[in-house]
Amino acid sequence: MAVTAGTSLLIGAWWAMRRTLRILLDNWAQATQPFGMQLDTGFVRAQFPAFAEPALRDLAFFENAGGSYACRYVVWRLSRFYKERKVQPYGPFPVSDLAGSEMDEARERLARMLGVWAEEVSFGPSTTANTYVLAQAFRQWLPEASEGRPAIIVTNQDHEANTGPWRRLADAGIEVREWRMRDDGHLDIEDLEPLLDGAQLLAFPHASNVVGEINDVARICRLAQRYGVFTCVDGVSYAPHGLPNVRKLGCDIYLFSAYKTYGPHQGIMTIRRELGMALPNQGHEFNGANLWQRFTPAGPDHAQVAACAGLPDYVDALYKHHMRAGRDGTGRAEVIHDMMRARERDLTAPLLDMIEERGLRLLGPATVDRAPTLALDLGPHAWSVAQRLAEHGVMAGAGDFYAGRALSALGIEPEEGVLRLSFTHYTSDDEVDRLIGALNRVL
Ligand SMILES: Cc1ncc(COP(=O)(O)O)c(C=O)c1O
């Protein structure tokens, strides 16, 4: 009896100790939040083979919004798939089984980081293709699902991918309403509200690829939801700056492109289960019960899908390097998101100062809270300035970036375009200095 009492005392003490340890660990994990902790740029850059490539080493890369460098996990997974698993996946032999499970792993781990269910994530050849397929589903569905004439809302701030396919629904008798930017490129929520009544879908960008303002997705979605309007968010120009928690944002559809987010050339899409199952299946008829196959009529690129698991690998590696303890997929992604954004703000500040000093016209807000995608109106000189920057070892973009509607609305000829300077958390201070030096020489 005495032994039993002693044993239960010991067990009680053990559990109390475990509980205290857990609380201490949790507190420590909280305490090691990114407040004041800076991204280790040396470690970050070591995760990208491109920075060590002799052919690229002396070039400062400022066209990230067009496509980022790929992280080493993606490169390694892609190459492993091509070398060791390049067979039809999901078959009865072990290599095939491995190929399929790596594809599933990519979907499951991305879902955990994005805060959605695995079945809600699907891959397609690009965001343009994913949006196009979605628009076909809505074209079929809206007329039968709506009382009266269906209506959708698009913006003039979007890349063509998230506006053109929706606008074409007018051919099917669907009313298309436009949520227009103000003169400074801002999409004001006050202008949205009158458009919502009687609409079924709102398509808008998380951040525009030329205006760079980060739209308040959560607030916009809450408002849309009050009117029973579904939301489709183009996150292509946002996701590279930190994977969002899609569930917290509250949108029904979120799209982004892996090739601009350190990955292979894939479009990634999340769609809320209820909506995805209500929309007509666009894939093979016999796959209709699988949400992740309903909007991917193109056969998937197996290797690239599998290589997308390299994105969560990268977030995990950053997390472990900086934090070491605790948290699950979404929690890790949120911490790394905040660290990336903090780093990008620091990098943006000197560029904004220089733009102001030189009196250049920047599209969108001149604050560090914007996306680090800075488009400058240089009249007819955008292209020639980009060429001259290249002579100084700076790779920047020029053109309309498929955002002709946004440029026109801001008084810029799409044919002339803008000079776009886009970077991410992996950009170094030295590269920003080089960019500023080069701009000062060529402008
Ligand atoms: C904001 C934005 N949306 C959508 C797209 C289209 O993405 P994808 O090239 O994957 O079709 C782009 C591409 O540049 C973009 O910048």
Ligand as a Chemical Component Dictionary entry (heavy atoms), coordinates in Angstrom:
data_LIG
# 
_chem_comp.id                   LIG 
_chem_comp.type                 NON-POLYMER 
_chem_comp.pdbx_formal_charge   0 
_chem_comp.three_letter_code    LIG 
# 
loop_
_chem_comp_atom.comp_id 
_chem_comp_atom.atom_id 
_chem_comp_atom.alt_atom_id 
_chem_comp_atom.type_symbol 
_chem_comp_atom.charge 
_chem_comp_atom.model_Cartn_x 
_chem_comp_atom.model_Cartn_y 
_chem_comp_atom.model_Cartn_z 
_chem_comp_atom.pdbx_ordinal 
LIG C1 C1 C 0 -0.192 38.977 -59.574 1  
LIG C2 C2 C 0 -0.114 37.858 -60.570 2  
LIG N1 N1 N 0 -1.177 37.069 -60.728 3  
LIG C3 C3 C 0 -1.181 36.047 -61.576 4  
LIG C4 C4 C 0 -0.081 35.770 -62.347 5  
LIG C5 C5 C 0 -0.114 34.611 -63.292 6  
LIG O1 O1 O 0 0.618  33.564 -62.745 7  
LIG P1 P1 P 0 1.100  32.348 -63.654 8  
LIG O2 O2 O 0 2.307  32.829 -64.390 9  
LIG O3 O3 O 0 1.380  31.245 -62.702 10 
LIG O4 O4 O 0 0.003  32.023 -64.586 11 
LIG C6 C6 C 0 1.057  36.568 -62.240 12 
LIG C7 C7 C 0 2.240  36.304 -63.067 13 
LIG O5 O5 O 0 3.086  37.127 -63.260 14 
LIG C8 C8 C 0 1.044  37.641 -61.310 15 
LIG O6 O6 O 0 2.099  38.433 -61.152 16 
# 
loop_
_chem_comp_bond.comp_id 
_chem_comp_bond.atom_id_1 
_chem_comp_bond.atom_id_2 
_chem_comp_bond.value_order 
_chem_comp_bond.pdbx_ordinal 
LIG C1 C2 SING 1  
LIG C2 N1 SING 2  
LIG C2 C8 DOUB 3  
LIG N1 C3 DOUB 4  
LIG C3 C4 SING 5  
LIG C4 C5 SING 6  
LIG C4 C6 DOUB 7  
LIG C5 O1 SING 8  
LIG O1 P1 SING 9  
LIG P1 O2 DOUB 10 
LIG P1 O3 SING 11 
LIG P1 O4 SING 12 
LIG C6 C7 SING 13 
LIG C6 C8 SING 14 
LIG C7 O5 DOUB 15 
LIG C8 O6 SING 16 
# 
